[in-house]
Amino acid sequence: MSDVGIVVRPFAAVDRAAWEPLWQGYQAFYRICLPPAVTDGTFARMLDPAAPIHGLGAFVDGELAAIAHYVFHATTWSLAPRCYLNDLFTAETHRGRGLARRLIEAVYDAARAAGAERVYWLTHKDNAAGRALYDRVAEDAGFIQYRKALS
C-alpha cells in the first residue's frame, strides 16, 4: 500500500466528530454499547496529557479511516511500564489497506519512546481477520482471559 495520502497521528479535539462513528463501529463489532458518558470521557482522556490513555488515528486523504487506543500502566513483572493496545478498528471501506498494521507499528513506536518493555492486546477468538494480522506482528501468548463484572 502506498503511503501517499496516509497520515497516522494522535487525536486532536477537532477529530471528535470523525472519531465517534469508528468508536461506535468498534463497539458494534464486539456487540457492546457503552453509555454516552463513557464515550465522552474516553475521548476527553485521550486529549489529556496527564492521562495514561492515548489515541491515534490513521487518516487517508484527510478522512479518519482507522483508530487505535492504548494505555500505559505499571506491572509487577517489570520496573518498566507496559502498553496495552485497548482498541483497534478500521472502517469497513478502508480494510485491507494496511492501516491497522500502521497503527500497531505507531503504538510500538510510542511505547518504545515511553520506555515500555512490552505492548500487548486481546482479541476475540473469532476475529479471524484481526488474528491473521496479529500473528504476523506479534506473538500469541496463549493466555485465556477471565473476568468478573463488579457493577
N, CA and C atoms as an extended XYZ file, in Angstrom:
453
Properties=species:S:1:pos:R:3:atomname:S:1:resname:S:1:resid:I:1 pbc="F F F"
N         0.846       -1.188        0.000 N   MET     1
C         0.000        0.000        0.000 CA  MET     1
C         0.880        1.237        0.000 C   MET     1
N         0.559        2.158       -0.831 N   SER     2
C         1.302        3.404       -0.909 CA  SER     2
C         1.030        4.264        0.312 C   SER     2
N         2.066        4.943        0.784 N   ASP     3
C         1.909        5.834        1.936 CA  ASP     3
C         1.360        7.196        1.544 C   ASP     3
N         1.239        7.451        0.253 N   VAL     4
C         0.760        8.748       -0.215 CA  VAL     4
C        -0.665        8.968        0.299 C   VAL     4
N        -0.862       10.101        0.948 N   GLY     5
C        -2.190       10.435        1.462 CA  GLY     5
C        -2.531        9.825        2.796 C   GLY     5
N        -1.619        9.051        3.415 N   ILE     6
C        -1.888        8.423        4.714 CA  ILE     6
C        -1.075        9.129        5.791 C   ILE     6
N        -1.769        9.537        6.845 N   VAL     7
C        -1.133       10.171        7.992 CA  VAL     7
C        -1.611        9.458        9.241 C   VAL     7
N        -0.689        9.041       10.097 N   VAL     8
C        -1.015        8.484       11.410 CA  VAL     8
C        -0.571        9.507       12.435 C   VAL     8
N        -1.518        9.927       13.285 N   ARG     9
C        -1.196       10.946       14.277 CA  ARG     9
C        -2.122       10.834       15.482 C   ARG     9
N        -1.697       11.448       16.611 N   PRO    10
C        -2.589       11.488       17.784 CA  PRO    10
C        -3.840       12.303       17.471 C   PRO    10
N        -4.899       12.002       18.182 N   PHE    11
C        -6.139       12.748       18.014 CA  PHE    11
C        -6.012       14.161       18.557 C   PHE    11
N        -6.750       15.060       17.928 N   ALA    12
C        -6.918       16.437       18.381 CA  ALA    12
C        -8.406       16.650       18.622 C   ALA    12
N        -8.743       17.711       19.329 N   ALA    13
C       -10.146       17.982       19.653 CA  ALA    13
C       -11.018       18.025       18.400 C   ALA    13
N       -10.482       18.516       17.292 N   VAL    14
C       -11.267       18.630       16.057 CA  VAL    14
C       -11.619       17.271       15.448 C   VAL    14
N       -11.021       16.195       15.939 N   ASP    15
C       -11.265       14.858       15.394 CA  ASP    15
C       -12.463       14.155       16.019 C   ASP    15
N       -13.066       14.761       17.031 N   ARG    16
C       -14.131       14.077       17.785 CA  ARG    16
C       -15.262       13.586       16.879 C   ARG    16
N       -15.785       14.417       16.017 N   ALA    17
C       -16.922       14.035       15.173 CA  ALA    17
C       -16.565       12.883       14.232 C   ALA    17
N       -15.344       12.856       13.727 N   ALA    18
C       -14.918       11.776       12.832 CA  ALA    18
C       -14.593       10.505       13.614 C   ALA    18
N       -14.130       10.652       14.852 N   TRP    19
C       -13.754        9.506       15.688 CA  TRP    19
C       -14.969        8.708       16.144 C   TRP    19
N       -16.044        9.385       16.507 N   GLU    20
C       -17.176        8.686       17.134 CA  GLU    20
C       -17.788        7.592       16.263 C   GLU    20
N       -17.995        7.771       14.955 N   PRO    21
C       -18.542        6.656       14.169 CA  PRO    21
C       -17.635        5.418       14.167 C   PRO    21
N       -16.330        5.613       14.171 N   LEU    22
C       -15.432        4.464       14.235 CA  LEU    22
C       -15.495        3.808       15.614 C   LEU    22
N       -15.578        4.614       16.654 N   TRP    23
C       -15.726        4.104       18.022 CA  TRP    23
C       -17.021        3.299       18.130 C   TRP    23
N       -18.094        3.799       17.536 N   GLN    24
C       -19.367        3.068       17.548 CA  GLN    24
C       -19.257        1.790       16.718 C   GLN    24
N       -18.531        1.842       15.600 N   GLY    25
C       -18.318        0.650       14.788 CA  GLY    25
C       -17.542       -0.421       15.545 C   GLY    25
N       -16.551        0.004       16.319 N   TYR    26
C       -15.782       -0.926       17.151 CA  TYR    26
C       -16.699       -1.607       18.163 C   TYR    26
N       -17.547       -0.807       18.805 N   GLN    27
C       -18.482       -1.373       19.776 CA  GLN    27
C       -19.436       -2.361       19.108 C   GLN    27
N       -19.935       -2.017       17.936 N   ALA    28
C       -20.850       -2.910       17.221 CA  ALA    28
C       -20.147       -4.225       16.863 C   ALA    28
N       -18.875       -4.140       16.461 N   PHE    29
C       -18.112       -5.340       16.119 CA  PHE    29
C       -18.063       -6.301       17.308 C   PHE    29
N       -17.883       -5.748       18.503 N   TYR    30
C       -17.799       -6.575       19.714 CA  TYR    30
C       -19.138       -6.713       20.440 C   TYR    30
N       -20.205       -6.257       19.783 N   ARG    31
C       -21.575       -6.391       20.308 CA  ARG    31
C       -21.720       -5.808       21.707 C   ARG    31
N       -21.216       -4.594       21.875 N   ILE    32
C       -21.382       -3.873       23.130 CA  ILE    32
C       -21.944       -2.489       22.818 C   ILE    32
N       -22.462       -1.848       23.838 N   CYS    33
C       -22.961       -0.486       23.686 CA  CYS    33
C       -22.622        0.266       24.970 C   CYS    33
N       -21.633        1.127       24.872 N   LEU    34
C       -21.203        1.874       26.042 CA  LEU    34
C       -22.034        3.143       26.194 C   LEU    34
N       -22.257        3.577       27.425 N   PRO    35
C       -23.034        4.801       27.656 CA  PRO    35
C       -22.328        6.021       27.066 C   PRO    35
N       -23.103        7.032       26.661 N   PRO    36
C       -22.506        8.255       26.109 CA  PRO    36
C       -21.462        8.883       27.037 C   PRO    36
N       -21.657        8.788       28.343 N   ALA    37
C       -20.679        9.362       29.274 CA  ALA    37
C       -19.320        8.682       29.141 C   ALA    37
N       -19.304        7.389       28.850 N   VAL    38
C       -18.042        6.669       28.663 CA  VAL    38
C       -17.380        7.132       27.363 C   VAL    38
N       -18.168        7.279       26.321 N   THR    39
C       -17.646        7.774       25.050 CA  THR    39
C       -17.052        9.166       25.227 C   THR    39
N       -17.796       10.061       25.879 N   ASP    40
C       -17.307       11.420       26.116 CA  ASP    40
C       -16.022       11.399       26.940 C   ASP    40
N       -16.022       10.611       28.001 N   GLY    41
C       -14.859       10.533       28.878 CA  GLY    41
C       -13.648        9.920       28.211 C   GLY    41
N       -13.876        8.927       27.374 N   THR    42
C       -12.764        8.276       26.665 CA  THR    42
C       -12.057        9.268       25.754 C   THR    42
N       -12.834       10.002       24.959 N   PHE    43
C       -12.191       10.947       24.053 CA  PHE    43
C       -11.494       12.058       24.838 C   PHE    43
N       -12.129       12.543       25.893 N   ALA    44
C       -11.523       13.607       26.705 CA  ALA    44
C       -10.212       13.143       27.328 C   ALA    44
N       -10.168       11.918       27.826 N   ARG    45
C        -8.935       11.416       28.438 CA  ARG    45
C        -7.820       11.256       27.415 C   ARG    45
N        -8.169       10.914       26.168 N   MET    46
C        -7.123       10.794       25.146 CA  MET    46
C        -6.480       12.145       24.835 C   MET    46
N        -7.190       13.232       25.099 N   LEU    47
C        -6.641       14.566       24.849 CA  LEU    47
C        -5.911       15.142       26.060 C   LEU    47
N        -6.048       14.488       27.206 N   ASP    48
C        -5.450       14.966       28.455 CA  ASP    48
C        -4.020       14.440       28.567 C   ASP    48
N        -3.013       15.322       28.496 N   PRO    49
C        -1.630       14.835       28.557 CA  PRO    49
C        -1.276       14.131       29.868 C   PRO    49
N        -2.046       14.353       30.928 N   ALA    50
C        -1.771       13.697       32.208 CA  ALA    50
C        -2.398       12.309       32.303 C   ALA    50
N        -3.290       11.960       31.393 N   ALA    51
C        -3.972       10.657       31.433 CA  ALA    51
C        -3.103        9.591       30.769 C   ALA    51
N        -3.211        8.334       31.231 N   PRO    52
C        -2.419        7.260       30.620 CA  PRO    52
C        -3.028        6.719       29.332 C   PRO    52
N        -4.218        7.217       28.955 N   ILE    53
C        -4.909        6.750       27.748 CA  ILE    53
C        -4.533        7.646       26.574 C   ILE    53
N        -4.202        7.015       25.448 N   HIS    54
C        -3.787        7.743       24.257 CA  HIS    54
C        -4.563        7.215       23.056 C   HIS    54
N        -4.680        8.039       22.033 N   GLY    55
C        -5.367        7.617       20.823 CA  GLY    55
C        -4.645        8.075       19.585 C   GLY    55
N        -4.684        7.230       18.571 N   LEU    56
C        -4.097        7.536       17.270 CA  LEU    56
C        -5.145        7.309       16.196 C   LEU    56
N        -5.065        8.106       15.163 N   GLY    57
C        -5.921        7.913       14.016 CA  GLY    57
C        -5.082        7.720       12.774 C   GLY    57
N        -5.560        6.884       11.865 N   ALA    58
C        -4.969        6.753       10.534 CA  ALA    58
C        -5.908        7.486        9.584 C   ALA    58
N        -5.395        8.532        8.971 N   PHE    59
C        -6.174        9.382        8.079 CA  PHE    59
C        -5.752        9.112        6.645 C   PHE    59
N        -6.718        8.882        5.786 N   VAL    60
C        -6.471        8.656        4.364 CA  VAL    60
C        -7.043        9.850        3.616 C   VAL    60
N        -6.165       10.608        2.987 N   ASP    61
C        -6.571       11.833        2.281 CA  ASP    61
C        -7.442       12.719        3.166 C   ASP    61
N        -7.059       12.819        4.453 N   GLY    62
C        -7.748       13.678        5.399 CA  GLY    62
C        -8.933       13.044        6.098 C   GLY    62
N        -9.366       11.862        5.660 N   GLU    63
C       -10.517       11.177        6.269 CA  GLU    63
C       -10.022       10.183        7.322 C   GLU    63
N       -10.612       10.240        8.523 N   LEU    64
C       -10.252        9.281        9.560 CA  LEU    64
C       -10.765        7.903        9.142 C   LEU    64
N        -9.850        6.951        8.984 N   ALA    65
C       -10.182        5.637        8.456 CA  ALA    65
C        -9.970        4.505        9.457 C   ALA    65
N        -9.147        4.736       10.494 N   ALA    66
C        -8.863        3.693       11.478 CA  ALA    66
C        -8.425        4.353       12.780 C   ALA    66
N        -8.708        3.668       13.896 N   ILE    67
C        -8.378        4.212       15.214 CA  ILE    67
C        -7.664        3.168       16.070 C   ILE    67
N        -6.846        3.662       16.977 N   ALA    68
C        -6.194        2.818       17.978 CA  ALA    68
C        -6.164        3.592       19.285 C   ALA    68
N        -6.484        2.903       20.368 N   HIS    69
C        -6.401        3.472       21.717 CA  HIS    69
C        -5.450        2.591       22.524 C   HIS    69
N        -4.583        3.206       23.299 N   TYR    70
C        -3.641        2.430       24.097 CA  TYR    70
C        -3.421        3.090       25.449 C   TYR    70
N        -2.988        2.264       26.412 N   VAL    71
C        -2.861        2.685       27.803 CA  VAL    71
C        -1.514        2.231       28.343 C   VAL    71
N        -0.811        3.135       29.011 N   PHE    72
C         0.413        2.762       29.714 CA  PHE    72
C         0.072        2.459       31.170 C   PHE    72
N         0.711        1.420       31.718 N   HIS    73
C         0.458        1.076       33.126 CA  HIS    73
C         1.676        0.376       33.730 C   HIS    73
N         1.737        0.419       35.051 N   ALA    74
C         2.785       -0.291       35.782 CA  ALA    74
C         2.434       -1.778       35.837 C   ALA    74
N         3.447       -2.588       36.127 N   THR    75
C         3.246       -4.031       36.255 CA  THR    75
C         4.145       -4.563       37.358 C   THR    75
N         3.754       -5.660       37.942 N   THR    76
C         4.580       -6.287       38.983 CA  THR    76
C         5.716       -7.111       38.387 C   THR    76
N         5.711       -7.329       37.089 N   TRP    77
C         6.711       -8.180       36.457 CA  TRP    77
C         7.873       -7.418       35.859 C   TRP    77
N         7.848       -6.102       35.948 N   SER    78
C         8.909       -5.296       35.376 CA  SER    78
C         8.887       -3.922       36.030 C   SER    78
N        10.036       -3.249       36.054 N   LEU    79
C        10.066       -1.868       36.531 CA  LEU    79
C         9.670       -0.902       35.425 C   LEU    79
N         9.754       -1.363       34.183 N   ALA    80
C         9.337       -0.539       33.045 CA  ALA    80
C         7.820       -0.662       32.867 C   ALA    80
N         7.197        0.373       32.343 N   PRO    81
C         5.754        0.281       32.106 CA  PRO    81
C         5.439       -0.687       30.973 C   PRO    81
N         4.185       -1.073       30.910 N   ARG    82
C         3.669       -1.860       29.792 CA  ARG    82
C         2.663       -1.016       29.036 C   ARG    82
N         2.406       -1.416       27.818 N   CYS    83
C         1.452       -0.701       26.970 CA  CYS    83
C         0.381       -1.685       26.523 C   CYS    83
N        -0.849       -1.376       26.871 N   TYR    84
C        -1.991       -2.197       26.477 CA  TYR    84
C        -2.690       -1.541       25.296 C   TYR    84
N        -2.704       -2.205       24.158 N   LEU    85
C        -3.439       -1.741       22.985 CA  LEU    85
C        -4.891       -2.110       23.232 C   LEU    85
N        -5.654       -1.134       23.692 N   ASN    86
C        -7.008       -1.365       24.190 CA  ASN    86
C        -8.015       -1.581       23.060 C   ASN    86
N        -7.928       -0.785       22.014 N   ASP    87
C        -8.918       -0.837       20.937 CA  ASP    87
C        -8.216       -0.582       19.598 C   ASP    87
N        -8.651       -1.299       18.575 N   LEU    88
C        -8.120       -1.118       17.231 CA  LEU    88
C        -9.263       -1.391       16.265 C   LEU    88
N        -9.530       -0.435       15.373 N   PHE    89
C       -10.665       -0.596       14.459 CA  PHE    89
C       -10.410        0.165       13.170 C   PHE    89
N       -10.742       -0.472       12.054 N   THR    90
C       -10.647        0.149       10.740 CA  THR    90
C       -12.038        0.186       10.121 C   THR    90
N       -12.407        1.328        9.571 N   ALA    91
C       -13.692        1.448        8.885 CA  ALA    91
C       -13.757        0.411        7.762 C   ALA    91
N       -14.915       -0.173        7.574 N   GLU    92
C       -15.073       -1.256        6.611 CA  GLU    92
C       -14.588       -0.876        5.212 C   GLU    92
N       -14.836        0.345        4.806 N   THR    93
C       -14.443        0.780        3.462 CA  THR    93
C       -12.931        0.926        3.287 C   THR    93
N       -12.182        0.869        4.385 N   HIS    94
C       -10.726        1.035        4.319 CA  HIS    94
C        -9.962       -0.219        4.724 C   HIS    94
N       -10.663       -1.307        4.959 N   ARG    95
C        -9.989       -2.544        5.391 CA  ARG    95
C        -9.153       -3.129        4.257 C   ARG    95
N        -8.091       -3.847        4.666 N   GLY    96
C        -7.223       -4.493        3.694 CA  GLY    96
C        -6.180       -3.567        3.089 C   GLY    96
N        -6.049       -2.363        3.646 N   ARG    97
C        -5.103       -1.389        3.094 CA  ARG    97
C        -3.876       -1.204        3.986 C   ARG    97
N        -3.769       -1.997        5.057 N   GLY    98
C        -2.597       -1.914        5.921 CA  GLY    98
C        -2.684       -0.874        7.018 C   GLY    98
N        -3.865       -0.291        7.227 N   LEU    99
C        -3.977        0.767        8.236 CA  LEU    99
C        -3.841        0.239        9.654 C   LEU    99
N        -4.422       -0.914        9.942 N   ALA   100
C        -4.303       -1.482       11.289 CA  ALA   100
C        -2.837       -1.778       11.610 C   ALA   100
N        -2.141       -2.329       10.656 N   ARG   101
C        -0.712       -2.602       10.856 CA  ARG   101
C         0.050       -1.301       11.114 C   ARG   101
N        -0.258       -0.273       10.359 N   ARG   102
C         0.397        1.027       10.562 CA  ARG   102
C         0.119        1.550       11.970 C   ARG   102
N        -1.112        1.399       12.434 N   LEU   103
C        -1.442        1.862       13.791 CA  LEU   103
C        -0.713        1.030       14.846 C   LEU   103
N        -0.650       -0.268       14.668 N   ILE   104
C         0.084       -1.111       15.623 CA  ILE   104
C         1.547       -0.681       15.671 C   ILE   104
N         2.146       -0.463       14.525 N   GLU   105
C         3.542       -0.019       14.486 CA  GLU   105
C         3.710        1.337       15.172 C   GLU   105
N         2.739        2.224       15.002 N   ALA   106
C         2.802        3.530       15.664 CA  ALA   106
C         2.673        3.381       17.180 C   ALA   106
N         1.865        2.436       17.636 N   VAL   107
C         1.775        2.166       19.078 CA  VAL   107
C         3.099        1.603       19.572 C   VAL   107
N         3.708        0.703       18.810 N   TYR   108
C         5.037        0.189       19.179 CA  TYR   108
C         6.017        1.351       19.341 C   TYR   108
N         6.001        2.279       18.407 N   ASP   109
C         6.916        3.428       18.480 CA  ASP   109
C         6.640        4.279       19.720 C   ASP   109
N         5.370        4.546       20.007 N   ALA   110
C         5.015        5.342       21.189 CA  ALA   110
C         5.430        4.622       22.463 C   ALA   110
N         5.267        3.311       22.497 N   ALA   111
C         5.644        2.526       23.675 CA  ALA   111
C         7.160        2.557       23.882 C   ALA   111
N         7.915        2.405       22.804 N   ARG   112
C         9.378        2.499       22.916 CA  ARG   112
C         9.785        3.863       23.456 C   ARG   112
N         9.171        4.919       22.918 N   ALA   113
C         9.501        6.283       23.353 CA  ALA   113
C         9.165        6.499       24.822 C   ALA   113
N         8.151        5.798       25.333 N   ALA   114
C         7.744        5.928       26.738 CA  ALA   114
C         8.532        4.987       27.651 C   ALA   114
N         9.438        4.199       27.086 N   GLY   115
C        10.232        3.275       27.887 CA  GLY   115
C         9.506        1.997       28.256 C   GLY   115
N         8.401        1.689       27.583 N   ALA   116
C         7.658        0.453       27.869 CA  ALA   116
C         8.460       -0.745       27.387 C   ALA   116
N         8.317       -1.861       28.077 N   GLU   117
C         9.049       -3.055       27.684 CA  GLU   117
C         8.187       -4.041       26.911 C   GLU   117
N         6.888       -3.751       26.774 N   ARG   118
C         6.019       -4.676       26.052 CA  ARG   118
C         4.745       -3.957       25.631 C   ARG   118
N         4.243       -4.341       24.477 N   VAL   119
C         2.902       -3.968       24.029 CA  VAL   119
C         2.115       -5.267       23.934 C   VAL   119
N         0.894       -5.250       24.412 N   TYR   120
C         0.058       -6.448       24.342 CA  TYR   120
C        -1.389       -6.038       24.123 C   TYR   120
N        -2.212       -7.012       23.693 N   TRP   121
C        -3.633       -6.749       23.493 CA  TRP   121
C        -4.405       -8.055       23.507 C   TRP   121
N        -5.713       -7.921       23.533 N   LEU   122
C        -6.643       -9.045       23.484 CA  LEU   122
C        -7.482       -8.920       22.221 C   LEU   122
N        -7.972      -10.032       21.744 N   THR   123
C        -8.984      -10.017       20.694 CA  THR   123
C        -9.869      -11.227       20.900 C   THR   123
N       -11.010      -11.204       20.272 N   HIS   124
C       -11.916      -12.335       20.384 CA  HIS   124
C       -11.390      -13.491       19.535 C   HIS   124
N       -11.597      -14.699       20.015 N   LYS   125
C       -11.095      -15.881       19.295 CA  LYS   125
C       -11.674      -15.988       17.890 C   LYS   125
N       -12.854      -15.412       17.649 N   ASP   126
C       -13.493      -15.486       16.333 CA  ASP   126
C       -13.089      -14.350       15.394 C   ASP   126
N       -12.199      -13.465       15.818 N   ASN   127
C       -11.761      -12.346       14.975 CA  ASN   127
C       -10.666      -12.844       14.025 C   ASN   127
N       -11.072      -13.614       13.027 N   ALA   128
C       -10.116      -14.263       12.126 CA  ALA   128
C        -9.269      -13.257       11.352 C   ALA   128
N        -9.881      -12.208       10.842 N   ALA   129
C        -9.125      -11.227       10.056 CA  ALA   129
C        -8.103      -10.519       10.938 C   ALA   129
N        -8.523      -10.106       12.115 N   GLY   130
C        -7.598       -9.458       13.035 CA  GLY   130
C        -6.475      -10.388       13.446 C   GLY   130
N        -6.827      -11.620       13.768 N   ARG   131
C        -5.817      -12.572       14.221 CA  ARG   131
C        -4.799      -12.898       13.128 C   ARG   131
N        -5.220      -12.883       11.881 N   ALA   132
C        -4.272      -13.124       10.787 CA  ALA   132
C        -3.191      -12.042       10.781 C   ALA   132
N        -3.588      -10.801       11.020 N   LEU   133
C        -2.608       -9.718       11.118 CA  LEU   133
C        -1.784       -9.860       12.392 C   LEU   133
N        -2.447      -10.077       13.510 N   TYR   134
C        -1.743      -10.125       14.798 CA  TYR   134
C        -0.691      -11.230       14.817 C   TYR   134
N        -0.969      -12.354       14.152 N   ASP   135
C         0.009      -13.438       14.088 CA  ASP   135
C         1.265      -13.023       13.331 C   ASP   135
N         1.155      -12.007       12.481 N   ARG   136
C         2.317      -11.532       11.723 CA  ARG   136
C         3.106      -10.458       12.466 C   ARG   136
N         2.468       -9.728       13.378 N   VAL   137
C         3.137       -8.587       14.013 CA  VAL   137
C         3.435       -8.791       15.497 C   VAL   137
N         2.990       -9.915       16.059 N   ALA   138
C         3.201      -10.171       17.492 CA  ALA   138
C         3.130      -11.678       17.730 C   ALA   138
N         3.281      -12.047       18.981 N   GLU   139
C         3.274      -13.453       19.369 CA  GLU   139
C         2.018      -13.747       20.180 C   GLU   139
N         1.344      -14.844       19.883 N   ASP   140
C         0.187      -15.300       20.657 CA  ASP   140
C         0.723      -15.888       21.959 C   ASP   140
N         0.426      -15.221       23.074 N   ALA   141
C         0.957      -15.647       24.370 CA  ALA   141
C         0.193      -16.833       24.951 C   ALA   141
N        -0.948      -17.177       24.361 N   GLY   142
C        -1.670      -18.365       24.795 CA  GLY   142
C        -2.515      -18.204       26.040 C   GLY   142
N        -2.670      -16.987       26.535 N   PHE   143
C        -3.442      -16.785       27.750 CA  PHE   143
C        -4.938      -16.758       27.464 C   PHE   143
N        -5.710      -17.145       28.437 N   ILE   144
C        -7.169      -17.079       28.394 CA  ILE   144
C        -7.593      -16.038       29.414 C   ILE   144
N        -8.499      -15.140       29.010 N   GLN   145
C        -8.937      -14.072       29.911 CA  GLN   145
C       -10.126      -14.544       30.755 C   GLN   145
N       -10.081      -14.251       32.048 N   TYR   146
C       -11.202      -14.411       32.953 CA  TYR   146
C       -11.581      -13.040       33.460 C   TYR   146
N       -12.869      -12.821       33.691 N   ARG   147
C       -13.277      -11.517       34.226 CA  ARG   147
C       -14.561      -11.657       35.016 C   ARG   147
N       -14.773      -10.699       35.884 N   LYS   148
C       -15.964      -10.630       36.728 CA  LYS   148
C       -16.412       -9.186       36.784 C   LYS   148
N       -17.606       -8.920       36.298 N   ALA   149
C       -18.153       -7.564       36.382 CA  ALA   149
C       -18.458       -7.234       37.842 C   ALA   149
N       -18.112       -6.042       38.248 N   LEU   150
C       -18.315       -5.639       39.637 CA  LEU   150
C       -19.428       -4.617       39.798 C   LEU   150
N       -20.085       -4.301       38.723 N   SER   151
C       -21.229       -3.375       38.840 CA  SER   151
C       -22.299       -3.733       37.849 C   SER   151
